[in-house]
Amino acid sequence: MMLHAPGRLVATFLLASGCVAYADTTVTTFEGGADDGWIGPNGDDGFGGGTWVVPTGGNPTGNMRTVFNDFGIPYINVSNSAFLGDYTTASSITISIDLKVENLRFFGTNVSRPWVLELRDVDGATGGYPWNSVWFKFAQISQATHGDWTTFSVTFDPSSTSLPAGWRGTGAEDPVTYEPMLPPGVAFRDVLVGVDAIAFTTLEPGMFFGFTDHSFRIDNITITREMAPPGDLNRDGLVNGLDLTILLAAWGPCGAPCAADIDADGAVGGLDLTALLASWS
């Protein structure tokens, strides 16, 4: 269920044999001038161009518009908790954005650029890098191919230890290819436990572009967190004997991360068993 309203939180409940799941959806529509924490590129004293929330020309009305000359442009949020924090509490995450490319030129020639979603963990950064991140390239965009409003969307399991298809990482450098990679020992889910910033950008990690004229509009930035029912420890949509087996195997003190510690008190015990049985399907 999607509701286009600025910063609006929508809860959708799915009931099946006593097993309760729900989805939290937040949408930024830029109506009424609200930016919901989203920041686009702005030049000092007007140099390079700027970014504004405008009331018309969006999908359908309010939107964020950027006219800027630089190597690339990012739209970043570091303050809206709906788009940040621990993604791994959800069984599935969907992130989407509407984009319209009005102009994308390099010295007067129409060009294409990557369109990337990047999720950053600043606290876990090491080795002089500003952050660890995981990123997904939606597409190669241009005015010719994306001159009309286009919705870009990706759905993923935030608890995956390996990088899902299409995802890559940053925070270290491959010693052979020199391409960006996650630091050794850092998994996909390790970044998503604490997302400090979310960015939509034409700045693909490991790539470099010359100064380019950009005129972009963005709208309807959406995050949906599908929340598994309490007790669905293996996240298969059911609470049954498989989940009970996992809980009993973890009985006793259980340090984070510990899916069987449903009440998050640091141990798996009777209260967790009660919660599991209450969601039995």
N, C-alpha and C positions, 0 to 999 in steps of 0.2 A: 504494500500500500504506500503510495507516495502522495504527499500533500505539498503543494507549492506555496509555502509561506515562509517569510524570513525567520531562520532560527527555530522553526517549529519542530517539536518533537512528536513523533507519531508512534504509538504502540499498537502493533497488530498481534492478536492472540490466536494461536492455533491449538484447538482442543482435540485430543484423540485418546480415548480410553483412559482418561485421568492423567494423561501426560501433557504438561503445559509448556509450550514454547512460545516465544514472542520475538518480535523484531522492533528495534528502535531505529527510526529514520529521522535524520535531520537534513533539512534542505535550506540552502542560502539562495534566495531569489533576488536580492538587492532591491526589493521593493521599498519605497519610502526612504531611499538613500542609505539604508542599513548595509554595512559591509560585513557584519558578523565576524570581524577579525581578519578578513582577507586583505592582503597588502599586495599591490602590484608595483612595478618599477616606477620610480619618480626621480627626475634629475634635479640636482641643486640649482636653484634660480632658473628653472626651466630648461637647463641643458639636457639634451637627450630626449625630452618629451615628458610625459606624465601619464598617470592613471586616475580615472575618476569613476564614481558611481553615478550613472545617468538614468533618467526616468523613462527614456524611450529607446526603441531600436533593439530591445532584448528579445528573449524568447519566453513570454511574449512582450514584456514591457521593460521594467527595470533591469539593469545589467551593469557590469564593470567593463569599462572601455579603456584600452591602452593605446597610445600613439607614442612610440619610443624607438630610438636608434641606438643599438648596442649589439654586443656579441650574441645575446639571447635575452629572453625575458622570463622571469619567474612570477608566479602567484603563490604566496606563502601564507600559512596561518600558524601562529605560535601561541595563540591565546584562547581559542575557542575549544573548550574541553570536549565538545561533541565530536570533534575531528581528531582528538589527541588521546594520549593515555594508553592504557593497557588494552590492546586489541584482542589479546588471547582469551579474554573472558567470553568472547563470542565464538560460536561454532562456525560462523561464516561471515565475511565482510564483503559488501559491495560498495564501491566508490565510483561515482560518475560525475561528469561535467559536460555542459554544452559549450561549444566553441564556434565562433564565426571568424574566419580570416578575411579581413577587408584588404589588407596589403601585406606582402612579405617579399621584399626586394633587396637585392644586393647590388649596389651601384646601378640601380635602375632596371636590373634584370630580375624577373620573377624567379624565385627559388623555392625549394622545399626545406623544411627543418623537422627534426624529431619532435614529437609531442609526448611528454614523459610525466608519469606520476612517481613522486619520490617520497618515501616515508623515512624520517630521520630520527635517530637516537643520539642526542648530543652527549648525554651522561656516560655512555659506554665507549666513547671515542678513545683511541690510543694511538701511539706512534706519531703524534703531531697532526693527525687528521682532525678536522673540525667536528666530524660526526661519523658514525656508522649509518649506512642506509641501505634500504632495498628499493629497487625501482623497476618500473614496468613501462615499456614503450608501447603506447597505444597505436601510433601510426606515424608515417611521414606525411606532414601536412603542407599545404600550399594554398594560395588564393584560388588556383584553378580547381583543386580537388575538394576544398573545404570552404568555399566562398559563401555557402549557405550554412545555416545552423546544423551542427552535427553533434550527436551525443556520443561520448566516449565512456565506456564502462568496463570495469574489471571486477570479478568475484574471486575470492581466494579464502583458503583455510589459514587463519593466522597462527595456528598451533603447529603448522608444518615445520619440521626441523630442516628439511631440504628446501631449496629454492623451487617454488612451483614453476611450471612451464611459462616461459616468457619473462620471468623475473631474474634480475641480477643484483649484485651487491657492491657497496663501496665501503671504504674504511681502511683498505690496505691495497697493495699493488702486487700483481702477479710478478714474481722475480724473473720470469722468462719472457712473457709477452708484454709486461708493463701495463697491462689493462687493469682497471679497477676491479676489486674483489672484496668480499667480506674478510675481516681478519681471521686467521686460523682459530678454530674453536668457537666462532660466533655463528650461530644458526639463524635462519629466517625468523623463527619465533623469538629469538633473543632481542632482535631489533624491535619487534612488535609488542613486546612486553611494556615498553616505555617509549611511545612515539612522542617526541618533543616538537616536531614540526612536520607539516604536510605541504608538499609543493607540487604544482602543475607547472611545467617549464619546457622551454625549447633547448635548455642546456643539458644535453645528454652527457652523463659522466664519461670521461675519457675522450670526449670529442671537443674540437675547437672550431669556431666559426668567426669570420670577419664581421665588422660592423654592418648591421642589417637593419633596414627600415621595417618596423612592425606596426601594424594596426589591427588589434585583436579586440573581440568582445567575448566575455564569458558569462555564463548564467547557470542557474539551477545546479549548484554544486551540492552533491548528495552523498551521505554515508548511511548505509543500513547495516546494523549489527543484528544478525540472526542469533538469538540467545538459546542455547540448548536447555531443555528442562533440567531441573536439579536431579542429579543421579544418572544422567546420561553420560557416563564416564568415558565411553569409547566413541561418543558423538556419532552414533548411527541413527539418531532420531527416535530411539526406543530406550526404555528403561526396563531391563530384564535380567536374566541370570548371568549374562556376560558382564554386566555392570556390577552385579553383586559379587562375582568372583574377583573383579579388580579391587573392589572395596575391601573384601576380606583379606586379600593378599597384602594390602597396605595397612592393615590394622596396627594401631599404635602410633607413636610419634612419627610425624610426616612433615619434612621440611619442604619449603616452596621450591619449585612448583609441585603441587600435589593435588591432582584432580579429585582424588577420593576424599580429601578434606573439604567436604561440601560447606561446612559452616566456618571454615577458615580459622580454626582455633589452634592450629599447629599439631593436631592429632586426629586420627581416624578412630571413631568410637561409636557409641550408641546413638548420639544425635545425628551423625552422618547416615547411619543405617536407617534411622527413622525417616530422614528426608528422602532417601532413596526409595524406600518402600511406599512413601506417600505419592511418588510420581510413577509408580509401577505401571507399565503398559503391556 
